[in-house]
Amino acid sequence: MELTILIPLLPFLSFLILGIGGKWMSHRTAGAIGTLILGAVAVLSYVTAFQYFSAPRLEDGTFATLIPYNFTWLPFTETLRFDLGILLDPISVMMLIVISTVSLMVHIYSFGYMKGETGFQRYYAFLSLFTMSMLGLVVATNIFQMYLFWELVGVSSYLLIGFYYTKPAAIAASK
């Protein structure tokens, strides 16, 4: 479970690569980068689930709640600080599987569906941001982190819905 930190970080890396350098990439390259990174995320999610569910259970027969990563992001005082981390429990591990699998399928489907569209690279960048936001939401260790990723889900949804920003219907729908 040492690699669980890569599950939300890889889609963020894909978002940065495609968002910053996407306009210099071909459609095929951008789609391949987004899809391959999501494939790696899906594999890591399945490996994490296998490791988590094959680990010994607690004395009462339940699965342990694990926090493999946690660090202080904003320390204000000794008692007021904002932490970011990864929490693994049965629900969050299963949601990692669901989100990474569905997102991988969307990436694969979009590769053909969006073929030839202007802004294809931008679409894949937004899709990677949405995936990272959803993954971060389900492994949140606290309410602040959950709120942060919930807002990122909203922003990325807005960006995806308003992808065709030159069409009035898309502008209206994204509002």
Secondary structure, 3 states (H helix, E strand, C coil): CCCCCHHHHHHHHHHHHHHHHHHHCCHHHHHHHHHHHHHHHHHHHHHHHHHHHHCCCCCCCCCCCEEEEEEEEEECCCCCEEEEEEEECHHHHHHHHHHHHHHHHHHHHHHHHCCCCCCHHHHHHHHHHHHHHHHHHHCCCCHHHHHHHHHHHHHHHHHHHCCCCCCHHHHHHHC
